[in-house]
Structure formats: C-alpha cells, structure tokens
Amino acid sequence: MDILNSKKGQGLSLTVIIVAVLAIIVLVILTVVFMGRMAVFGDDVNESGSGDLMKLKIFYGDCHPSTSSESAFKNAYASAANMEDSVARQAAEDEAYDNLDSEISRCKSIGVDQTNCESTGCSWN
C-alpha cells in the first residue's frame, strides 16, 4: 500500500473550515459591538457628571465658580465613576460634589461686587 495515495489523514474537511470561518466572523462582530458599547458607556459616565453639575448650577449667583472649577469637578466625578469599589466610588463622588459646593458658597459669600468676585478666582455672570 502506498502512503502517498492513501485518502486517510487528508486534513480538515470543508465543513470544519466553514464552521471555523463563521466562528471567527461572529467573534469579530461581537468584539466590534462590545467596543462600541464601551464608548457609549464612557459617554454616559461623562454625562452623569454634567447632570450633577447642572444641579449645583441652580445655586449659582452672580459670582460663581470659574470654568476651571467646573472642569475639575467633572474630571473628579468621571474618575470616581471609573472606580470598581462602590463605597470608594460614592465617597469620591461625594468629595467632588462637596468641593464644588464649597466653592459655590465661597464665591457667593464674596458679595455682589464684580471686581472682588473676579479678583478671587471666581467668575461674574
């Protein structure tokens, strides 16, 4: 019997190859969908910080925190949202919220004078 003419051990059948190609296509599609959902999740996290910022802006007066203070709040809030430990996340969110709230109070306590307001690092309406 000649080994080269034997049909045994020909390799993978066409069915196995087709199933493998389909499995790879499904994995690629799932990866693309998952990565797209991660981007949407990141956007949602940033929007949640904006919502809390809007709640705090209700208490703004003519003299209010600067845009850099607002940006610092949003960055701190987004960093907190990325924490896996829920207790640490809540504590970090509360700290960011309290920091901006105290800055609002500081700016409001300066009074109604635009010059004093802007000279202390706050913004005037």
N, C-alpha and C positions, 0 to 999 in steps of 0.2 A: 504494500500500500504506500502510495506516495503522499508525503505530508503536505506538499505544496498544493496538491489537487483536492485535498480534503475540505469539505464545506464546514466542518466543525470549527468553532472558535473564530468565526468571521468578524466578530466585533459587535458593536451595538446595532440593534435593529433600528429601522427607520422610525418606528413608533416611539421608542425611547428617546431618540434625538428630538422629535417633535414635541414630546411632553417636556423635555428639559428646556427647549427654547421658549415654550409657552410659560413655564415657571419663571424663567428669567425675565420675561416681559412683564409678568404680573408683579414681580419684586421691584422692578424699575418703576412701574406705575405707582405702587404703594409708597415707595420712597419719595417720589415727586409729590404725591398728595400729602404725606406726612410733613415734609419740609415746608410746603406751602402753609399748612396749618400752624406750624411753629411761628412763621412770620406773622400770621394773624393773631396768634396768642401774644406775641411781643407788642403788637399794636394795641391790643386790648389792655395790656398792663399799663402802657403809657397813658391811655385814655382814662383809666381809673384814677391816676394821679391828677389829671386835669379836672375830673369831676370834683375831687376834694378841694382842689384849688378854687374852683368856682364857688363852692360852699363858703370858703373863707373870704372870698372877694366881696361877699354880701356885707361884711363888716368893715370894708374899707371906707375911709372918709376921704377928705380932700388930700390929706397927707397919708400916703400908704407905702408899703414896702416896694423896693425897686424891682425891676425885672430880673436882676441877678438873684435876689432873694427868692423870687418865684421859681426861677430855674433850679436853684439849689434844692428847693422843696421837691420839685418834680423829679430831680435826679435821686434824691434820698428816698423818695417814695418808690421809684422804679427799682432801686437797689433792694429795698425791703421786700418788694413783691417777688423778687427772684430767690429769696431765701426759702429753703425747704422746711425748716423748723417753724411751725405755725406760731408758736409762742414768741420766738425771736422775731419773726416777721411782723407780728402785731405790735410788739414793743418798738421796733424800728419805724413802723408806720406812725405810731403814736408820737414818737420823738420828733419825726419830721413835721407832723401836724402841729405839735406844741411849739416847735421852734418858729414856724411861720406865724402862728397865733401870737406869740410873744413879740415878734417883730411888728405885727399889725398894731398891737397895744402900744408899743414904743413909739411908733410913728404917729398914732392918734394922740398920744399924750404931749407931743411937741406943740400942738395947737394949730391955729389957722393961719399962721404966717408962712408964706411960700418960701421966703428966703431961709428961715430957720429950718423948715422942712427939708429943703434940698441940701442944705449945708451939713445935715446929719446923716446923709446917705439914703434918705427916703425920696420918693417921687411925689410930685404935685399933680393933681388932676388937671 
